[in-house]
Amino acid sequence: MHWLEFLKQFLTRNKEIGAIAESSDGLAELITECASVQTAKVVLELGPGTGVFTEKILQKMSDETTFFALEVNPRFVEATKRRCPQSRVYQDTAVNARKYMDELGVTHCDAIVSGLPWASFSEELQDDILDAILDVLKPGGTFATFAYLGGDKTELGQQFRRKLNDRFSDVELSRTVWKNIWPAFVYRARSPE
């Protein structure tokens, strides 16, 4: 997707899109490493955007891995499918993850990679999505998402961090990826066993 089209999507749908540009390859490499997608049997991606993380997930996962993604923006669904034609991308909200798990005949994910703009979401939506994540993530499974430097200092960003600490047994922060618009880091969280 051309960067002007991406920016247009941000300007018209900024409650769904928290970025003005695609994530960098460096952030995609880090988030997929933190999620341990190379050893996962089932991987779910939330908010793939234009497919930068999707592409990296598909490169790293094994041939036996079940993968699917959920994206609310129809333009981004199209962009991800163009970039990664072999991917399974559904236009739907992350709250409905269980529906697609059931359709695919899998009970739990080993890893969830999220590009969702948490600091843009209301507290209620953060709760609903985190509850859906814990419903489909296996005990001891890995949830990896990212935040922009500074965004984690906002009220909603701090609220999201507290919610992670309250719901997950272990929450770690990665190094910062400076070559990203904007610099970002990854939260790596494990679901309670």
N, CA, C and O of each residue as an XYZ file, in Angstrom:
772
protein
N       0.852     -1.174      0.000
C       0.000      0.000      0.000
C       0.896      1.234      0.000
O       1.852      1.323      0.770
N       0.580      2.158     -0.852
C       1.335      3.410     -0.931
C       1.187      4.175      0.385
O       0.139      4.126      1.029
N       2.249      4.881      0.774
C       2.230      5.553      2.076
C       1.141      6.618      2.161
O       0.618      6.861      3.248
N       0.780      7.267      1.038
C      -0.291      8.269      1.071
C      -1.646      7.622      1.369
O      -2.468      8.196      2.083
N      -1.877      6.429      0.820
C      -3.120      5.709      1.108
C      -3.153      5.285      2.574
O      -4.200      5.351      3.218
N      -2.012      4.851      3.101
C      -1.935      4.476      4.512
C      -2.277      5.692      5.383
O      -3.061      5.585      6.326
N      -1.687      6.835      5.061
C      -1.947      8.056      5.821
C      -3.425      8.440      5.737
O      -4.017      8.860      6.731
N      -4.009      8.298      4.569
C      -5.442      8.589      4.408
C      -6.276      7.692      5.313
O      -7.227      8.164      5.936
N      -5.938      6.413      5.397
C      -6.657      5.495      6.272
C      -6.525      5.929      7.733
O      -7.486      5.865      8.499
N      -5.323      6.371      8.107
C      -5.112      6.858      9.473
C      -5.988      8.071      9.755
O      -6.625      8.147     10.806
N      -6.025      9.015      8.827
C      -6.773     10.247      9.038
C      -8.284     10.017      9.082
O      -8.997     10.722      9.796
N      -8.766      9.047      8.333
C     -10.212      8.810      8.296
C     -10.680      7.761      9.308
O     -11.870      7.692      9.615
N      -9.765      6.951      9.824
C     -10.159      5.864     10.740
C      -9.205      5.785     11.920
O      -8.752      4.697     12.277
N      -8.891      6.930     12.536
C      -7.835      6.965     13.549
C      -8.191      6.280     14.866
O      -7.317      6.131     15.720
N      -9.425      5.862     15.062
C      -9.751      5.067     16.258
C      -9.387      3.595     16.047
O      -9.293      2.829     17.006
N      -9.184      3.206     14.781
C      -8.807      1.835     14.449
C      -7.335      1.718     14.091
O      -6.737      0.650     14.223
N      -6.751      2.829     13.633
C      -5.378      2.814     13.130
C      -4.556      3.774     13.978
O      -4.865      4.963     14.055
N      -3.534      3.270     14.600
C      -2.737      4.094     15.499
C      -1.400      4.514     14.922
O      -0.536      4.995     15.655
N      -1.211      4.338     13.607
C       0.084      4.630     12.991
C      -0.117      5.489     11.753
O      -1.173      5.459     11.121
N       0.910      6.252     11.419
C       0.853      7.059     10.197
C       1.602      6.383      9.055
O       1.564      6.851      7.917
N       2.276      5.290      9.362
C       3.034      4.549      8.350
C       3.119      3.087      8.760
O       2.877      2.746      9.918
N       3.461      2.230      7.816
C       3.644      0.816      8.113
C       4.760      0.619      9.141
O       5.680      1.430      9.245
N       4.658     -0.459      9.881
C       5.731     -0.825     10.805
C       6.971     -1.215     10.012
O       6.877     -1.655      8.866
N       8.121     -1.050     10.629
C       9.393     -1.377      9.976
C       9.647     -2.877      9.995
O       9.037     -3.615     10.769
N      10.546     -3.310      9.142
C      10.969     -4.706      9.129
C      11.616     -5.065     10.475
O      11.466     -6.186     10.961
N      12.331     -4.113     11.067
C      12.969     -4.358     12.360
C      11.957     -4.641     13.462
O      12.185     -5.511     14.303
N      10.837     -3.911     13.466
C       9.798     -4.157     14.465
C       9.115     -5.495     14.186
O       8.790     -6.235     15.114
N       8.896     -5.805     12.902
C       8.296     -7.105     12.542
C       9.194     -8.255     12.994
O       8.707     -9.260     13.512
N      10.485     -8.106     12.801
C      11.435     -9.141     13.230
C      11.375     -9.325     14.748
O      11.334    -10.454     15.238
N      11.369     -8.220     15.484
C      11.374     -8.286     16.943
C      10.076     -8.869     17.502
O      10.118     -9.721     18.389
N       8.930     -8.423     16.999
C       7.663     -8.890     17.572
C       7.438    -10.373     17.302
O       6.889    -11.080     18.147
N       7.858    -10.849     16.128
C       7.697    -12.279     15.828
C       8.684    -13.123     16.629
O       8.386    -14.263     16.989
N       9.846    -12.565     16.903
C      10.815    -13.246     17.768
C      10.268    -13.337     19.192
O      10.337    -14.393     19.821
N       9.727    -12.233     19.697
C       9.169    -12.222     21.053
C       7.989    -13.192     21.193
O       7.780    -13.765     22.262
N       7.224    -13.373     20.118
C       6.067    -14.270     20.153
C       6.444    -15.732     19.932
O       5.602    -16.618     20.078
N       7.699    -15.989     19.581
C       8.173    -17.357     19.310
C       7.321    -18.069     18.257
O       6.947    -19.229     18.431
N       7.019    -17.366     17.171
C       6.154    -17.952     16.146
C       6.793    -19.155     15.457
O       6.082    -20.006     14.923
N       8.119    -19.237     15.462
C       8.788    -20.350     14.780
C       8.502    -21.700     15.424
O       8.651    -22.733     14.769
N       8.093    -21.718     16.697
C       7.792    -22.987     17.373
C       6.294    -23.171     17.646
O       5.892    -24.189     18.210
N       5.484    -22.217     17.261
C       4.046    -22.277     17.551
C       3.310    -23.182     16.567
O       3.655    -23.257     15.388
N       2.297    -23.862     17.074
C       1.451    -24.708     16.224
C       0.258    -23.938     15.684
O      -0.229    -24.217     14.588
N      -0.218    -22.950     16.475
C      -1.329    -22.095     16.054
C      -0.951    -20.656     16.368
O      -0.617    -20.330     17.507
N      -1.003    -19.794     15.357
C      -0.665    -18.382     15.510
C      -1.841    -17.538     15.035
O      -2.385    -17.761     13.953
N      -2.220    -16.578     15.848
C      -3.263    -15.614     15.521
C      -2.621    -14.235     15.465
O      -1.851    -13.861     16.350
N      -2.940    -13.487     14.423
C      -2.487    -12.102     14.344
C      -3.702    -11.196     14.429
O      -4.692    -11.401     13.727
N      -3.620    -10.197     15.288
C      -4.684     -9.213     15.458
C      -4.226     -7.877     14.883
O      -3.182     -7.351     15.269
N      -5.007     -7.338     13.965
C      -4.679     -6.052     13.364
C      -3.456     -6.094     12.474
O      -2.495     -5.367     12.725
N      -3.463     -6.932     11.429
C      -2.276     -7.019     10.569
C      -1.994     -5.773      9.737
O      -0.916     -5.652      9.155
N      -2.939     -4.854      9.675
C      -2.695     -3.664      8.861
C      -2.441     -4.053      7.417
O      -3.291     -4.675      6.779
N      -1.285     -3.693      6.902
C      -0.954     -3.988      5.499
C      -0.138     -5.267      5.347
O       0.306     -5.583      4.244
N       0.066     -6.006      6.430
C       0.691     -7.313      6.335
C       2.184     -7.368      6.599
O       2.820     -8.369      6.269
N       2.763     -6.332      7.179
C       4.203     -6.347      7.475
C       4.538     -7.467      8.459
O       5.467     -8.240      8.226
N       3.780     -7.557      9.564
C       4.013     -8.631     10.527
C       3.601     -9.976      9.934
O       4.265    -10.987     10.162
N       2.504     -9.987      9.172
C       2.012    -11.217      8.544
C       3.095    -11.865      7.698
O       3.332    -13.070      7.781
N       3.740    -11.053      6.892
C       4.803    -11.550      6.012
C       5.918    -12.213      6.820
O       6.417    -13.275      6.447
N       6.300    -11.586      7.915
C       7.370    -12.125      8.763
C       6.914    -13.399      9.483
O       7.689    -14.344      9.628
N       5.651    -13.420      9.934
C       5.117    -14.624     10.579
C       5.172    -15.799      9.605
O       5.628    -16.886      9.960
N       4.708    -15.576      8.387
C       4.673    -16.648      7.387
C       6.073    -17.147      7.041
O       6.255    -18.330      6.754
N       7.058    -16.257      7.067
C       8.441    -16.661      6.799
C       8.992    -17.534      7.918
O       9.765    -18.458      7.665
N       8.598    -17.245      9.153
C       9.186    -17.917     10.314
C       8.452    -19.169     10.765
O       9.073    -20.073     11.325
N       7.155    -19.245     10.538
C       6.396    -20.374     11.075
C       6.669    -21.640     10.269
O       7.119    -21.575      9.125
N       6.391    -22.794     10.881
C       6.602    -24.068     10.185
C       5.445    -24.327      9.218
O       4.401    -23.680      9.293
N       5.646    -25.267      8.327
C       4.623    -25.619      7.345
C       3.383    -26.227      8.009
O       2.299    -26.213      7.426
N       3.538    -26.750      9.203
C       2.419    -27.375      9.913
C       1.619    -26.384     10.764
O       0.590    -26.751     11.330
N       2.071    -25.158     10.858
C       1.415    -24.165     11.707
C       0.104    -23.689     11.084
O       0.021    -23.439      9.881
N      -0.919    -23.571     11.934
C      -2.181    -22.954     11.535
C      -2.074    -21.472     11.839
O      -1.749    -21.078     12.958
N      -2.353    -20.647     10.822
C      -2.262    -19.197     10.990
C      -3.515    -18.532     10.427
O      -4.023    -18.912      9.372
N      -4.002    -17.524     11.164
C      -5.041    -16.650     10.621
C      -4.931    -15.282     11.280
O      -4.317    -15.123     12.335
N      -5.545    -14.294     10.622
C      -5.482    -12.921     11.099
C      -6.867    -12.287     11.067
O      -7.712    -12.645     10.247
N      -7.083    -11.337     11.976
C      -8.325    -10.581     12.035
C      -8.015     -9.099     11.894
O      -7.176     -8.559     12.615
N      -8.696     -8.446     10.962
C      -8.478     -7.023     10.667
C      -9.834     -6.379     10.390
O     -10.613     -6.912      9.600
N     -10.132     -5.242     11.025
C     -11.427     -4.589     10.831
C     -11.491     -3.723      9.575
O     -12.567     -3.535      9.007
N     -10.355     -3.198      9.140
C     -10.332     -2.270      8.007
C     -10.318     -3.044      6.684
O      -9.366     -3.779      6.423
N     -11.359     -2.897      5.838
C     -11.409     -3.663      4.589
C     -10.254     -3.362      3.633
O      -9.811     -4.253      2.909
N      -9.765     -2.134      3.620
C      -8.623     -1.790      2.755
C      -7.367     -2.515      3.211
O      -6.562     -2.945      2.385
N      -7.196     -2.652      4.519
C      -6.031     -3.361      5.045
C      -6.155     -4.868      4.838
O      -5.151     -5.543      4.613
N      -7.370     -5.400      4.912
C      -7.565     -6.819      4.605
C      -7.083     -7.081      3.177
O      -6.335     -8.029      2.933
N      -7.511     -6.243      2.243
C      -7.099     -6.378      0.842
C      -5.582     -6.259      0.704
O      -4.957     -7.047     -0.006
N      -4.993     -5.274      1.381
C      -3.547     -5.058      1.290
C      -2.767     -6.259      1.828
O      -1.772     -6.671      1.233
N      -3.216     -6.817      2.947
C      -2.538     -7.984      3.520
C      -2.664     -9.189      2.592
O      -1.700     -9.931      2.406
N      -3.835     -9.387      2.014
C      -4.029    -10.520      1.092
C      -3.186    -10.355     -0.175
O      -2.704    -11.341     -0.732
N      -3.010     -9.119     -0.627
C      -2.135     -8.886     -1.796
C      -0.679     -9.180     -1.438
O       0.039     -9.820     -2.206
N      -0.260     -8.718     -0.291
C       1.127     -8.916      0.143
C       1.404    -10.380      0.456
O       2.484    -10.885      0.149
N       0.443    -11.061      1.060
C       0.603    -12.451      1.504
C      -0.593    -13.271      1.021
O      -1.479    -13.595      1.813
N      -0.628    -13.611     -0.273
C      -1.806    -14.292     -0.826
C      -2.116    -15.641     -0.183
O      -3.253    -16.107     -0.255
N      -1.138    -16.269      0.437
C      -1.372    -17.564      1.076
C      -1.947    -17.422      2.479
O      -2.250    -18.426      3.123
N      -2.101    -16.196      2.961
C      -2.580    -15.987      4.335
C      -4.101    -16.066      4.413
O      -4.808    -15.844      3.429
N      -4.576    -16.384      5.599
C      -6.007    -16.439      5.893
C      -6.305    -15.201      6.738
O      -5.953    -15.144      7.916
N      -6.966    -14.199      6.116
C      -7.257    -12.934      6.791
C      -8.764    -12.696      6.745
O      -9.370    -12.683      5.673
N      -9.354    -12.509      7.913
C     -10.786    -12.270      8.007
C     -11.040    -10.818      8.395
O     -10.320    -10.249      9.215
N     -12.075    -10.225      7.794
C     -12.456     -8.871      8.182
C     -13.412     -8.974      9.362
O     -14.602     -9.245      9.199
N     -12.866     -8.753     10.551
C     -13.653     -8.850     11.775
C     -12.819     -8.281     12.924
O     -11.620     -8.034     12.794
N     -13.488     -8.086     14.031
C     -12.837     -7.562     15.224
C     -12.154     -8.684     16.016
O     -12.552     -9.847     15.944
N     -11.145     -8.314     16.752
C     -10.408     -9.277     17.586
C     -11.301     -9.929     18.633
O     -11.018    -11.038     19.085
N     -12.365     -9.256     19.018
C     -13.280     -9.787     20.019
C     -13.901    -11.103     19.549
O     -14.301    -11.927     20.371
N     -13.983    -11.304     18.243
C     -14.603    -12.511     17.688
C     -13.606    -13.617     17.363
O     -13.912    -14.488     16.549
N     -12.448    -13.608     17.963
C     -11.412    -14.607     17.668
C     -11.900    -16.034     17.870
O     -11.584    -16.910     17.064
N     -12.658    -16.284     18.918
C     -13.125    -17.643     19.217
C     -13.920    -18.225     18.046
O     -13.792    -19.412     17.746
N     -14.732    -17.409     17.386
C     -15.533    -17.868     16.246
C     -14.644    -18.505     15.173
O     -14.975    -19.563     14.639
N     -13.537    -17.871     14.865
C     -12.647    -18.369     13.807
C     -11.826    -19.562     14.283
O     -11.510    -20.455     13.498
N     -11.488    -19.576     15.553
C     -10.809    -20.745     16.118
C     -11.717    -21.970     15.952
O     -11.263    -23.030     15.520
N     -12.994    -21.816     16.296
C     -13.945    -22.919     16.173
C     -14.083    -23.366     14.723
O     -14.115    -24.563     14.437
N     -14.165    -22.391     13.799
C     -14.285    -22.731     12.375
C     -13.071    -23.511     11.870
O     -13.202    -24.390     11.018
N     -11.896    -23.186     12.399
C     -10.665    -23.865     11.983
C     -10.428    -25.167     12.746
O      -9.515    -25.925     12.420
N     -11.241    -25.419     13.746
C     -11.116    -26.658     14.504
C      -9.945    -26.686     15.463
O      -9.397    -27.750     15.752
N      -9.558    -25.512     15.962
C      -8.477    -25.453     16.950
C      -9.026    -24.840     18.240
O      -9.881    -23.955     18.209
N      -8.521    -25.326     19.363
C      -9.050    -24.855     20.646
C      -8.280    -23.677     21.224
O      -8.863    -22.810     21.876
N      -6.950    -23.643     20.983
C      -6.127    -22.581     21.563
C      -4.992    -22.186     20.623
O      -4.563    -22.970     19.776
N      -4.522    -20.965     20.790
C      -3.336    -20.467     20.077
C      -2.127    -20.648     20.978
O      -2.224    -20.569     22.202
N      -0.998    -20.890     20.354
C       0.268    -20.886     21.092
C       0.821    -19.471     21.182
O       1.471    -19.097     22.159
N       0.545    -18.687     20.126
C       1.094    -17.328     20.046
C       0.092    -16.389     19.395
O      -0.594    -16.751     18.439
N       0.020    -15.173     19.931
C      -0.786    -14.111     19.343
C       0.122    -12.910     19.133
O       0.793    -12.446     20.056
N       0.129    -12.417     17.899
C       0.892    -11.219     17.535
C      -0.127    -10.121     17.272
O      -1.069    -10.311     16.502
N       0.062     -8.973     17.914
C      -0.917     -7.898     17.785
C      -0.280     -6.596     17.309
O       0.733     -6.136     17.837
N      -0.913     -6.025     16.292
C      -0.546     -4.686     15.837
C      -1.624     -3.681     16.193
O      -1.689     -2.603     15.603
N      -2.473     -4.025     17.154
C      -3.597     -3.162     17.513
C      -3.128     -1.899     18.234
O      -2.162     -1.941     18.996
N      -3.812     -0.771     17.994
C      -3.440      0.503     18.629
C      -4.074      0.656     20.016
O      -5.030      1.412     20.186
N      -3.548     -0.047     20.979
C      -4.142     -0.115     22.314
C      -4.380      1.239     22.954
O      -5.408      1.441     23.600
N      -3.454      2.169     22.790
C      -3.588      3.482     23.436
C      -4.695      4.317     22.805
O      -5.076      5.349     23.355
N      -5.217      3.887     21.660
C      -6.334      4.589     21.011
C      -7.686      4.034     21.441
O      -8.722      4.638     21.160
N      -7.686      2.890     22.119
C      -8.920      2.201     22.462
C      -9.469      2.669     23.808
O      -8.718      3.064     24.700
N     -10.786      2.615     23.934
C     -11.426      2.889     25.223
C     -11.071      1.772     26.203
O     -10.625      0.698     25.800
N     -11.272      2.035     27.470
C     -11.012      1.017     28.486
C     -11.884     -0.212     28.249
O     -11.420     -1.343     28.396
N     -13.135      0.006     27.884
C     -14.054     -1.116     27.641
C     -13.573     -1.988     26.485
O     -13.617     -3.215     26.575
N     -13.112     -1.362     25.395
C     -12.629     -2.138     24.250
C     -11.334     -2.873     24.600
O     -11.149     -4.021     24.195
N     -10.437     -2.224     25.347
C      -9.228     -2.912     25.806
C      -9.607     -4.168     26.595
O      -9.034     -5.236     26.378
N     -10.570     -4.040     27.506
C     -11.010     -5.184     28.315
C     -11.589     -6.289     27.443
O     -11.259     -7.462     27.617
N     -12.453     -5.910     26.503
C     -13.107     -6.905     25.653
C     -12.088     -7.685     24.828
O     -12.190     -8.906     24.703
N     -11.107     -6.981     24.268
C     -10.104     -7.663     23.436
C      -9.176     -8.520     24.290
O      -8.864     -9.650     23.916
N      -8.735     -8.001     25.425
C      -7.870     -8.804     26.295
C      -8.592    -10.054     26.807
O      -7.982    -11.116     26.933
N      -9.878     -9.930     27.097
C     -10.651    -11.107     27.508
C     -10.714    -12.128     26.376
O     -10.572    -13.328     26.611
N     -10.926    -11.656     25.149
C     -10.965    -12.558     23.984
C      -9.610    -13.231     23.778
O      -9.549    -14.413     23.440
N      -8.531    -12.488     23.978
C      -7.177    -13.044     23.846
C      -6.962    -14.167     24.855
O      -6.478    -15.241     24.500
N      -7.321    -13.920     26.106
C      -7.121    -14.946     27.132
C      -8.032    -16.148     26.919
O      -7.715    -17.254     27.357
N      -9.146    -15.940     26.257
C     -10.043    -17.053     25.948
C      -9.430    -18.010     24.933
O      -9.660    -19.217     25.008
N      -8.651    -17.488     23.983
C      -8.120    -18.350     22.916
C      -6.649    -18.716     23.091
O      -6.167    -19.636     22.429
N      -5.934    -18.025     23.958
C      -4.506    -18.296     24.160
C      -4.337    -19.446     25.150
O      -4.934    -19.442     26.226
N      -3.530    -20.418     24.782
C      -3.341    -21.576     25.662
C      -2.629    -21.150     26.952
O      -1.918    -20.145     26.958
N      -2.812    -21.894     28.032
C      -2.074    -21.602     29.263
C      -0.566    -21.624     28.967
O      -0.053    -22.584     28.391
N       0.121    -20.575     29.362
C       1.547    -20.458     29.091
C       1.860    -19.957     27.697
O       3.027    -19.867     27.314
N       0.820    -19.627     26.929
C       1.013    -19.107     25.573
C       1.539    -17.680     25.593
O       1.507    -17.007     26.623
N       2.020    -17.232     24.447
C       2.656    -15.918     24.356
C       1.805    -14.931     23.583
O       1.313    -15.228     22.495
N       1.641    -13.761     24.159
C       0.968    -12.633     23.523
C       2.007    -11.540     23.344
O       2.621    -11.095     24.314
N       2.206    -11.105     22.101
C       3.181    -10.039     21.821
C       2.476     -8.889     21.110
O       1.793     -9.085     20.104
N       2.654     -7.705     21.645
C       2.102     -6.503     21.045
C       3.126     -5.392     21.226
O       4.102     -5.561     21.957
N       2.913     -4.269     20.571
C       3.913     -3.215     20.688
C       3.276     -1.889     21.076
O       2.062     -1.707     20.980
N       4.118     -0.980     21.512
C       3.701      0.377     21.846
C       4.771      1.337     21.358
O       5.955      1.005     21.304
N       4.337      2.507     21.012
C       5.288      3.547     20.624
C       5.840      4.218     21.874
O       5.129      4.398     22.863
N       7.117      4.586     21.816
C       7.692      5.345     22.923
C       6.876      6.614     23.102
O       6.599      7.326     22.137
N       6.503      6.885     24.312
C       5.667      8.049     24.592
C       4.207      7.665     24.724
O       3.521      8.141     25.629
N       3.716      6.800     23.822
C       2.333      6.346     23.910
C       2.074      5.558     25.175
O       0.965      5.546     25.710
N       3.123      4.898     25.640
C       2.998      4.127     26.885
C       2.915      5.034     28.110
O       2.616      4.568     29.210
N       3.177      6.325     27.924
C       3.121      7.283     29.039
C       1.765      7.972     29.144
O       1.485      8.637     30.141
N       0.912      7.820     28.116
C      -0.412      8.430     28.168
C      -1.270      7.687     29.179
O      -0.915      6.594     29.619
N      -2.393      8.279     29.546
C      -3.291      7.634     30.513
C      -3.769      6.278     29.992
O      -3.749      5.296     30.734
N      -4.203      6.209     28.717
C      -4.674      4.937     28.166
C      -3.527      3.944     27.991
O      -3.724      2.740     28.155
N      -2.344      4.430     27.663
C      -1.180      3.563     27.548
C      -0.797      2.951     28.890
O      -0.480      1.764     28.963
N      -0.823      3.747     29.946
C      -0.522      3.240     31.289
C      -1.610      2.291     31.773
O      -1.334      1.292     32.437
N      -2.836      2.617     31.432
C      -3.959      1.753     31.784
C      -3.796      0.387     31.125
O      -4.047     -0.645     31.747
N      -3.369      0.388     29.850
C      -3.161     -0.878     29.145
C      -2.068     -1.699     29.818
O      -2.214     -2.912     29.969
N      -0.992     -1.068     30.219
C       0.100     -1.780     30.906
C      -0.394     -2.414     32.204
O      -0.032     -3.548     32.518
N      -1.213     -1.692     32.953
C      -1.769     -2.251     34.191
C      -2.653     -3.468     33.885
O      -2.628     -4.465     34.606
N      -3.417     -3.370     32.824
C      -4.286     -4.486     32.440
C      -3.457     -5.716     32.062
O      -3.817     -6.839     32.413
N      -2.351     -5.504     31.349
C      -1.456     -6.624     31.040
C      -0.935     -7.267     32.315
O      -0.973     -8.488     32.462
N      -0.450     -6.444     33.236
C       0.096     -6.965     34.495
C      -0.961     -7.690     35.320
O      -0.648     -8.663     36.006
N      -2.204     -7.228     35.261
C      -3.281     -7.858     36.024
C      -3.699     -9.202     35.433
O      -4.089    -10.107     36.170
N      -3.621     -9.338     34.108
C      -4.166    -10.525     33.443
C      -3.130    -11.601     33.128
O      -3.467    -12.784     33.065
N      -1.888    -11.208     32.932
C      -0.863    -12.147     32.481
C       0.111    -12.439     33.613
O       0.326    -11.606     34.493
N       0.698    -13.634     33.579
C       1.588    -14.042     34.666
C       2.972    -13.429     34.540
O       3.683    -13.297     35.536
N       3.361    -13.053     33.335
C       4.699    -12.523     33.126
C       4.651    -11.526     31.975
O       4.235    -11.876     30.870
N       5.071    -10.286     32.222
C       5.080     -9.255     31.182
C       6.483     -8.678     31.102
O       7.014     -8.174     32.091
N       7.082     -8.754     29.911
C       8.430     -8.233     29.685
C       8.394     -7.168     28.600
O       7.535     -7.192     27.719
N       9.333     -6.234     28.673
C       9.494     -5.215     27.638
C      10.766     -5.511     26.858
O      11.787     -5.878     27.439
N      10.702     -5.355     25.563
C      11.863     -5.602     24.707
C      12.738     -4.354     24.627
O      12.462     -3.324     25.242
N      13.780     -4.490     23.858
C      14.584     -3.324     23.504
C      13.744     -2.418     22.602
O      12.690     -2.830     22.117
N      14.200     -1.211     22.382
C      13.504     -0.264     21.511
C      13.985     -0.420     20.074
O      15.180     -0.558     19.812
N      13.032     -0.396     19.154
C      13.350     -0.363     17.726
C      13.320      1.112     17.323
O      12.250      1.707     17.194
N      14.487      1.685     17.130
C      14.587      3.109     16.833
C      14.260      3.418     15.385
O      13.768      4.503     15.075
N      14.532      2.463     14.486
C      14.266      2.690     13.061
C      12.845      2.253     12.732
O      12.625      1.303     11.981
N      11.911      2.951     13.298
C      10.483      2.722     13.083
C       9.813      4.086     13.218
O      10.282      4.938     13.972
N       8.730      4.291     12.496
C       7.981      5.549     12.649
C       6.753      5.215     13.476
O       5.782      4.648     12.973
N       6.805      5.548     14.657
C       7.689      6.095     15.671
C       8.458      4.956     16.351
O       8.072      3.791     16.250
N       9.561      5.309     17.052
C      10.278      4.257     17.774
C       9.316      3.467     18.679
O       8.418      4.035     19.301
N       9.529      2.154     18.733
C       8.581      1.289     19.436
C       9.313      0.179     20.183
O      10.482     -0.106     19.925
N       8.591     -0.436     21.116
C       9.089     -1.603     21.843
C       7.966     -2.627     21.906
O       6.810     -2.307     21.629
N       8.303     -3.847     22.267
C       7.332     -4.938     22.309
C       7.063     -5.348     23.749
O       7.979     -5.484     24.560
N       5.778     -5.542     24.047
C       5.367     -6.200     25.281
C       5.269     -7.694     24.970
O       4.602     -8.090     24.015
N       5.923     -8.508     25.764
C       5.809     -9.970     25.639
C       5.161    -10.458     26.930
O       5.717    -10.305     28.017
N       3.969    -11.053     26.790
C       3.223    -11.484     27.975
C       2.869    -12.963     27.840
O       2.563    -13.448     26.750
N       2.917    -13.668     28.971
C       2.545    -15.087     28.995
C       1.227    -15.237     29.744
O       1.002    -14.612     30.781
N       0.363    -16.083     29.189
C      -0.921    -16.309     29.859
C      -0.701    -17.208     31.087
O       0.208    -18.038     31.097
N      -1.529    -17.039     32.106
C      -1.368    -17.864     33.311
C      -1.519    -19.351     32.990
O      -2.331    -19.735     32.148
N      -0.730    -20.177     33.669
C      -0.807    -21.635     33.442
C      -1.791    -22.278     34.380
O      -1.986    -23.492     34.334
